[in-house]
Amino acid sequence: MMQISDSYNQKNSLFNAMNRFIGAVNNMDQTVMLPSLLRDVPLDEEEEVKTISPIRTASNGSATYFQDGDMYNYYVLLKSIRNDIEWGVLQADDRRKEKMGVTALDISRIESDDDDLEKQFHYHLTGLHTVLSKLTRKANTLTNRYNQEIGIRGCGL
């Protein structure tokens, strides 16, 4: 009984969620030979291309804009997030803080306000796990849609 419980908990660990996401993005990256074919193609077949909106901040501090649902932009976003997970985001964060004028003293003041670190950790861990699961599904969907667009049927997860 203990082994089943342990394997279930390991399956839902953050480490495994990150590995599933990285694996899905690697599979997507290996499958998509011509990323330019993804331009202006909605990720969901029935979904129309929506309005242009800022989706995330680039490492240089500027907002990255793209059309919601465009497969090419999801492709770029997913690869960027994978790189952030694999290589870290500290350097980009440090550059952004320097531009904003945030000092080490400001950061220590913010960090000293932490009341319940365990509660905050579990809150962010749950959120990160949820986001990684959604991103993994997006990467798998993009891979399958790319295969459909180029005419390969039945290939995918």
N, C-alpha and C positions, 0 to 999 in steps of 0.2 A: 504494500500500500504506500509506503514511504517513497519508493522509487517512482511510482506514477505521479505522485504529488510533486516530487522534485523535478521530474522531466517536464511537467506542465509549467512549473514556475520558471524553469530555464528557457522554455519555449517563448515565454513572455518577457524575458529579460531585455533590458535596453541594449545590451551587447548584441543579442540575436536580432533584435529589431533593426539595429544599424547594419548588421551583416546582410539581412534580407533586403534592406533598401539599397545598399551598395551593390549587392548581387543583381538586383533588378535593374539598376542603372547601368551596370557593366554589360548586362545582357542587351539592354536597349542600345547602348553605345556600339556594341558589336553587330547588332542587327541593322541599325540605321546606317546604310552606306552613303546615302545622299541626303543629308539633313535639309538641304534646300527644298526638297520635295515636300517637307512638312509645313512650309510657309502657307499661311491663309487656309489651312485645313483645320477645322474644329476638332478638338480631342474627342468629344462625344458626337456621334453621328447626327443626333437630333438637335444638338445645341447650335444655335446661331453664334457667330462671332459677336462678342459683346463690346462694350465701350472700352476705350483705352484707359487704363488706370495704373497707378504706381503699385508694383507688387513687392519690391524689396529694395533695400539700399545696397548699392554696389560697394565693393571694397574701397573705392575712392571717395565714398561719401555721397555720391549722387544717386538719385532714385532711378531705378531701371523701369522703363515703361514698356508695356506690351499689351496686346489685345488678349483679353481673357479667352481661353479656349483654343488659341492658336498652338498647334502641335510643335512648331519650331521653337516657340518661346518656352513652352514647357520643357522641351528637350534641353535647351540651354540652361534653364533654371535648375532642373534636376541634376545636370552635370555640375553646376556651380555648387549646389548644396553638397553633393558627394565630395567634391574637392575640399569644401570647408570641413566636412567630417573627417576626411583622411588627413588633411594637412593642418587643420586648426584655423581659427579665426583671430587669434590674438594679435597678429601683426596688423591686420586690417582694423581691428578695434583700436589699437594703439594709435594708428594714423588718424582715425576719425576723432579720437579724444584730443589729440594734439591740435587738430583743426578747430575743434570746438572750444579749446582752451580749458579742458578739464584737467585738473592737476591731481597728483597722488593724494594730496590733502583732501580734496573734494571727494575722491573715491573712498578714502578711509572714513570720512563722515557718513557717507551713504551706507557703507558696510557696517558701521557701528550701530545703526538703527535696526539691525536685524534682531527681532525678538525671538522667533521660534524657527531656527534654521532647519530642523527636521521637517516641520510642516511645510516650509517653503521648498525644501528639496523634493518632498513627495509630490507637491503640487506641480512643480516644473518637470519632474520625472514622468508623471502621468501625462502631462501635456506634450512632452517630447515624444513619448511612445506613441501617442495618438497621431501626432503630426507625421512621424516616420511611417506609420502604417498607411496613412492616406497618401503620402508621397510614393510609397512602394506600389500601391494600387495604381496611381497615376502613371508610373514608369511602365508597369505591366500593360496597362491600357494603351499607352502610346506605342509600345512595341507591337502589340496586336493590331492596332489601327494602321500602323506603318505597313505591316505585312498585308493587310487587306487592301491598302491603297496601291501597293505595287503588284498585287495579284496573287500573293501567296496565301492560300486558304489552309486552314487547319494547323498553322504553325503558331505556336505561342503557348502561354501558360494557362 
